[in-house]
Each structure stands twice: as structure tokens, then as C-alpha cells.
Amino acid sequence: MTRSRILPQTSNMRDANWKQGQQLELEITDLTDKGEGLGRYDERVVFVADTVPGDRILARLVRVKRKYAWAKIDQLLSSSPQRVRPACIVADKCGGCQWQQVDYETQLTAKRQIVTQALERIGGFPEPPVNPVLPSSSALHYRNKSTYPMRISSTGEVQAGYYQQKSHRLINLNQCPVQDENLDPLLANIKQDIQKQGWLIYNEREQKGIIRHLSLRIGRRTGEILLTLVVRDRQLAGLEKQAEAWLEEYPQLMGVCVNLNPHHTNVIFGSKTECVRGQPFLREEFAGLNFHLTPETFFQVNTEAAEAAIEFIQEQLNLTGNETIIDAYCGIGTLTLPIAKQLMSLNSSTQNTRHKQVIGIESQATAIQQAYQNALVNGIYNVGFEVGNVQKVLPRLNLKPNIVLIDPPRKGCDRRVIETLLELQPEQIVYMSCKPATLARDLKILCETECYQLTQVQPVDFFPQTSHVECVAFLHKKS
């Protein structure tokens, strides 16, 4: 029995009702910000995972709406010239990456288009000034941190990996081609050691067991590694002895920690971390400075790409040495401190270098403590930090900054932050964002008052093999 096909642009099928389970032949033309390929049937859009622009496929509809649908590949009829062999053997199952089958240059082109479309459709900018994407120095082995959920398989095996896309099914991994390759031996072997110890793995459904996640972090420049077990409680018999064995077996391992998270939540890290053996931090060299990173510290996962973004910002700011700068959402100072150091080098007066020219704002007190420590380690004195929500702290600083740097979470800026920026009217606003949609939304509000002009947007590829893209937008006050 021959399978029926729904072929696009055929007159007898043009008005047919499409249904779940039906097949249709598609040509993939674009990639979306969710990582899916996009094809069109008649005037309707079809999203298909694991596809590449230029693929010709036979797809089966799995979810149907009136004007768009989702499908899966039944057959790859002809491959795109931009299709490559994935570096990961479970790339079609693991939800960690979406684009391992896509040539890297095509990934960069798609990310620029994703940013441009967001600014056009959401931001209302008719011809947004989006530069070509700054590529990552490496498209593989770039991640300096990986945190893996854990489980027990049906055969009693301790497993760690990532969840399959759009599911809660764990894909077990012994190596990962996007994480620093020096972490692979630990990922494979630590699971076996946990198995031998007989430590209980957390069962989310039953809310029983102890170990929830395995977290590995490495300093890309120093090679130092931290190993952290995220646990419900501290009842792991023999942990100290096992930690000592790990430190002896892995010379790059600086410390073994446990992070306590007893809550029924999808938040990975709890508020309390204990160093079992070794030291509770690793050293990293970043943007010409020395940083101490703890297990729960927020630090961009692509060290080299983050440095490229900071270097670009420093070049574009064209600082004289006399500016007053606010860095909102400053974290541990990864942008604050390089900017402050640059101002110090431009300012020849020792007295002025001790003036607080750069103020960082961050809601997490532990991050501010680390920021102060990192400033001290690097001998940077023209910087200060404030603990609190940006929307509350920014209005009460009583400063008239020349430049405001903002790097909010994915949800973007609180509306009160934008209103305060419009009241302060700094000469420049630099907006870093990991989500083009919320960036476009906030830039629209800042620019529709006719107070600011968007001069350029620089995408940076912090996350190769995925659809995620970081952006740096520059706004200048209109004269």
C-alpha cells in the first residue's frame, strides 16, 4: 500500500485540511530562534527539528494549528550542502544542542538573521544596524561549565546527561563535544565512583534519594577544575575519603564541593555550598584580570567569546578616563572590572584612580562579595558595588553617569529600569542581552521617545551548536 503525500502548491490540495500524522514534502528555507528548521506548505509554516536550510524532506505532522504546524523527518530526500555530520553520537536525541548538523558559517548567518528579525518585528526598527556575528574561537569544546542532572536507569546504572528536547527523558552521556574536553574523563568516571559508593540518586517523581546534579567547572586559562555534587542532604557516607581520592586521581582538580538544595524545584543550586576537600574556588584569567570562581558563580560559559565581547565594548566606548559609569546586573564584575581597569590606565592621577568611577549593581550579595575580592586581587580601586535590585538601587544612587552598561537576565529589563534610564539620560547605553526578543522590546521603548538612537548591534556567538545568541546593542543620546 503506497503512502500518500501532501505536496505543496498543488491545486487539489491547496485548501486541504492538514491533520496530525499526515505526510508532506517540504524544502527547509530558514532556521528559527528555537533551533528548528522552517519550511512552508501553501501559505502555512511548518517547523521541523534536526533540519538544515536546503534540505528536501518527507515530513510527518505531529502537532497542527490553523496557520502553522510541527513535524518530524520521515525521510531525508536530499541533503543541504550546509548539512554536516554531528560531532555527537546522540545529537538527534540530546536537548543540549540543536544545530550540530548545521555548518558553522550557516549557524552564524542564521543567528544574525534571528537578531535582525527580532529588531524588525518586535522592535519596529525598519533597517536595524546589525553587524555580522563575532564567531566563537572554537565551535566545539568551548564550554567551561556543565551541570548534569542524574538518575538511576531501569537496570540500576547511575547516569548523568541532558534531557531530550521537549521531554524529561535523560540522555546518558560519557562525553560531550561542546564542553572542555578535559572534563570528559571526570564525567565518565565520577558516575562509576558514585555507583561504587552506593550513594542514592534523587528521584524527582518520588522525591527520594540524595544526589541531584553533577557540576563540573574549569578555568580555560588555568586548567583548574571544581567538582560539585548538588544534593538534597549531606548524608553521603565516605564522601571525605572519596573526595581525597578524586583530588589525588585528577591533578587539575582543585576542590570537591557539595551544594545543598533540599527543595522541590527546578532551580539547580541551593543557597549553601560546602567545600569537602581542597579549595572552594578555581582561578581563572579573564580579560587580562584574575578571577576566583566558586561552584555557583555566574560566569559566561564561553570564556573566549565573552572576552571578545568585552574587548569590542571597550573599543566602541572610546573612553577618555574621566567618565562615570554604572554597570547594572554586574555579577562578579566580569565587565565592571575590565572597564574600571581601562579607566585607571587612562587616568594618570593616582588620586583620581581611587575615585569610584565605575559602580556595579547586583541583587546577589554573594556575587558582590566576590566582585570586591576580585577587585582587590587585581588592585582595582576606582570601583564600588551596590547590593540590591537594579530597579530600586539605580534611582537612589544620585549619580549622573556618562555611560550605563546593562546585562539583564533573559526576561529583559524591568520597566522601572528603563524609565530610570530615560530620566538619567546618560550619553551612552550599552545593552548586553542573551535573548533578541526581549532586547528588541526594551530597545523599542528606549528609542521611541526620540531620546536615543540605536547605532549598532553586535551579535556574539557564545553558544555554538545552539540557536542562542548574545548581543551587544549601543545607544547614543541624540543631540
N, C-alpha and C positions, 0 to 999 in steps of 0.2 A: 504494500500500500504506500503510495507516494505522499510525502508530507507536503502540505500546502504552504505557500509562501505569500506574504503580503508584500508586494513590490511597490515602492514609492512611485508616485506620479503616473500611475495607470488609471485611466478614466473610470473603469468599472469599480475600482477600489477607493477612489478619491474620498468618498463620503462614507466609507465603511466604518462601522463601529469597531474599534480595536478592543481586544479583550486579553485578559491575563492568560498566558500560555500560548498565545499566537506567535508565529514567526514573521519576521520581516527582514528584508535585505537592506543594509544601511552602509553608507560611507561616513566615516568619522571625520569631522572637519575641525573640531576645536577640543580644548581641554578646559575644564571648569575649575573654580576655586575649591571644589570638594574633591578634586582629583579624578573625576570621571571624564571619559570621552563623551563627546556630544555629536549626535547625528540628527538628521531631520527626515521625517516621513510626512509627505504632503506639507502642511504648514505647522506641523507639530514636532516638538523637540523630544528626543529620546536620549537618556543618559545611560552609558554602558561603562562599567568599571573595567580596568585592565586593557584598555584600548589606546590607540595612538592615532593622531591625525594622519589620514591617508589609508588607514585600514579599511578594507571592504569585508563586512561580516554578515553572517546569518545570525540574527539575534532573536531571543525569546523574551517576550514581555513578562515581567514579574510583578509590576505594580503600575496601575494605569489611572491617569487623570484625564480630564477632558482635552487639555492642550499639551500635555507632556506625559512622559512615562519613563519607567526604569526598565532596563532589560539586561540580560546576561548573554555572553557569547555562546552560541551553539556551535558555530564553525567559523574559523578564520578563512575567508575565501581568498583574500590576497593581502599580503603584509605591506604595511607602510615602509618606505625607505628609512623612516625615522625610528622604526622598531628595532630594539636591541635585545640581546639575551640578558635577563636579570642576573645580578650578581648573587642573589639569594635564592636558595632552593625552595623556600616557602613563600616567595614574593607574592604569589597569587592567593595565598591564604592569610598571611600575617597582615594585621592592620597598621603596622608601624610605618610602612611606605605605600605610596600609591603609584609611583611613576618609575619603578625600576626598569620597566620595559620601554621607557621613552628615552631617546637620545638626549644627552645633556644640553646641547645647544637648543633643542626643541623645548626642553623644560624652561630654559631662560626666556625664550621668546614667549612662551605661554604665560609666564609669570608677569612679564611686562604688560601683556595684553590684559591680564586679570586686574592689575592695578589701574590701567588706563580705563577699562570699562567701569570699574567701581567709581572712579572720579567723574566719569561722564554721566552715568546713570543715577548714582546716589548723590554725588557732589554737585552736579549741574555745571561742571566745567566743560565747555564745548571742545577745547583743544588743550587738554591738560599737559603740562610740560614734564613728561615722564622720560627720564633717561634710560638707556639700556641697563639691564640688570648687572650689578657687580657680581661676578661669579665667585663661588667658593674656590679656594685654592685646591681643594680636593672634593670630588663628588662622592667619594666613599671614605670610610674610616675617619670621619670628621667629628663624631660626637664625643664630647669629653665626659658625659654622664649618661648612664642608663639605669632606669629603675624598673625592675621586672616584678609583676605580680606572680605569686607562687600558688601551686595547687598540688594535690595528690591525684595521680591518674587512676583509672579504673583497675590497673594492675598493681597499685601501691607505689608507683615511682614518683619521686619528688621532681617536679617540673617547674620551670620558670620561662617566661616568654612574654609575648604581646598578645592581645586579644585579636581574634579575627574581626575584620572590618564589619561594623554594624551587628556585632554579636558579643556574647560574653563567653565565647569558647576560646580557651587559651591555646595558643600555638607554641609548643615547646621549642626552645632554641638552645643550641650549644655554642653558637657563634652568631655574630650579627655584622654584616658588611658595612653598616653605616657607623658603628661605634668604633672607637680607637681599638686597633687590633690587639693592643697589649692587655685589653680587658677580657678577650675571648677565653684564655685559659682559666681565669677565675670563674667566669660564668659556667663553664662546663664542670669544673672540679668542685666548686663550693656546693653545688647541688648534691654531689655524691657524698661529701663530708656531712652535710645535714642529714642525708639518708642514713649514714652510718651511726650518727649520734642518736637517731630515733626521735629527733625533735618534731613536734606536731606542727603541721602546716594548717593555716587558718582556712576554715570552710565558711565562706561568706553566707551561704544559704542557712546553715545550721548555727552560725556564729559561734563556732567552736574551733579550738586549735590556737596556735601562738604566732607563727611566723607568717606575715602578710606579704612583704616585699623584700627583694634583694636589690640593693642600690650600690652601684659602682661608679666612682668618680676619679678622674685622672687629670693631673696637670700636664697639659700638652707640651709645655716647655721644660718642665722639671721631671716628668715621668713619675711623680709621686702619686700614689693611689690610696683612696679611702674605701673601705668596705663597711656597709651599714645594713643591718637587719632591722626592718620595721616590724615591730612585734606588738601583740596585744598586752602581754605582760612579760616580766623578766624571768620567768621560770624555765630556764634552759640549762639543765644540768650539764656541767662540764664545759660551759661556754668559755671561761677564762683559759682553760688548758687548750681548747681548740683554737682560740684567738692567738695564743702564743705559737701554736703550730703553724697557723697561716702566716704570721709575721716571719717566721723562720723560713717557710717554703717560698714566699714571694718577697724578694729583697726590695722591690719598689713599693710594697705595702707599708704605709706609714702608721695606719691606725685601724682598729676594728671597733665599730660603734654599734650601739642599739638605740633605735628611736622608738619611743613608747607611744602607741596610738591605740587606745582601748575602745575607741568609739566606732559605732556602726555608721560609716561614712565612706564616700568615695574620695575624700581628701587623703593623700598618701602619707604625709608626715604629720606626726603629732608635735606637741609643743616642747617635749622633753627629750634630749639626747644625752646618752652616757657613753663615754669612751671606755671600752672594756680593757683594751691593751693598746700601747703605742700612744700616738698623739691624736687629738681630736680635730686636726685640720691638715690640709696639704698646702704646700706653697705653689704658687703659680706666678709666672712672669707674663704681664699683660700690658700692652700699650706702653712699654718702657718702665713699668712700675712693678713692684712686688705686692702680691695679694695673698692673704690667708683665706682659704675656702673651707667651710665646715660642711657636713653632710647635707644640711637643709638650706644652705646659702643659695639664693637665686643668682645664677651666673649663666650667661648665654652658652648654649651647648656647642656652638661652633666658634671656638676661640679666634681663629684666623679671620673669619668673616666679620666678627664683631670688631676686631682691631681695624679692619678695612673701613668699616662704617665710621668709627671714631676718627680715623685719620681724615676721611672725607669731610666730616663735620668741621674738624679743626681747620682744614684748608679753606672751606667756604665761609667760615665766620670772619676770617681776616682780622684777627684781634690786634689791638694796639697795646694792650697791657693795662689799660685804665678802666676796663668795663666792670660793671657789677652784673653778675649772672646768677640766676636761680635755676637749679636743676630739680624739677619736680619728679616724683617717683624715682628717687635716686638709687635705691637699693644699697649696696655696699660701696657705692662710689665709683663704679667702673667707668662712668662718663664724667662724673664730677671731678675726680682726682686728676685725670689727664688734662682736663681743661684748666684746672687750678694750677697745675704744674706749668702749663704753657704760659699762663699769665705771669707766673713768677719769673720765668725765663725772659719775658718781655719787659719786666719792670725792674730796673736797675737799683731802685731804692729799697734797702733792707727793711726800713720802717714800713714802707707800703706793702711789702710782701706779707707782713703779718696782719694787714687789714683783711677782714673777711670779704674777699671779692666774690667768692662763689658760695652759695648757700644751697645745701641739699635738703630735700624734704622726703620723708619716707614714713609710712604708717607702722612698720615693724621695728620695734625697739631693738631687737637683736641685730637687725641689719645695720642700724645706725651705730651700734656698739662696734661692729666690725668695720664700718666706714671710718670711724675715729681711729681705730687701731691701724688700719691701712694707711691713713694719712700720716700717723706718727711714724710708722715703719719707713715711709718714703720721704719723711722730712718736709711735708707739705703743710704750711701754717696759714695760708690765706684762704682757708675754707672752714665753714661751720655747717652743722647739721641740726635739723629740727625734726622731732618725732611727732607724727600726727597725720591725719587725713589731709591731703592736699587742699581740698575744698575749704577746710577750716583754717589751715595754717597760712596758706598763701595770702589771704586778705589781711591778716594781722601782722605780717612781717614789717609793715611800714617801710617798705623799700620801693625805690623807683628803678627797677632793673633795666639795663640796656638790652639784655637777651634773656629769654626764658626757654629752657630746654624741658620738654615733656616727653615721657615714655610710659604711658599708662598701660594697664592690663588690656586684654583683648576686647573688653567691653567699651573701651574708649574713655574719654574724659567725662566726669560728672559735669552737668550743665553749669553748676556754680563755678567750676574751674574756668570754663570758657568765659563766663560773664566777668570773672575777676580779671582775666587776661585782657578783655576789651576795656575794662576800667583802667588797668595799669598801662596799657598801650606801650609795651616795650618795642624797641626799634626792630627787633627780630624775634621770631618764634621758630624754634626747631622742634618738630613733632616726629618722634620715632614711633612706629606702630608695627605690630605683628598681624594686624587684620585690616586689609584695604577697605572693607565696608565701613567700619567704624571710623577709620581715618577720613574717608570721604565725607561721612556725615558731619564730623566735627569741623573739617576744613570749610565746608559749606557755610556753617554758622559763623565762623571767624571771618570769612571773606564777603558774605552777603551784606555786611554793614558798610562796605566800601572803605573800611579802615585798613585792611590788609590785602596784599596781593600775593598769590601763590606763584613763586618764581621758579621753583623746580622741585621735582620729586625723584629721589634716588632709591630705586629698589636694590636690595642686597640679598643674595641667596644664602641665608643662614641654614636652610633646611633642604639640601639636595635630596632628590628622590621622593620628595613630597610636594604637595601643592601649596605649602605655606611659603610666604614671602614677607620679609621685613622691609619697611620703607622708611626713608627719612625725607620729610617734607620741610621746605624752607619758605617762610612767610616774611615779607618785609612790609613795614608800615609805609603807607602811601604818604607822600609829602603834600 
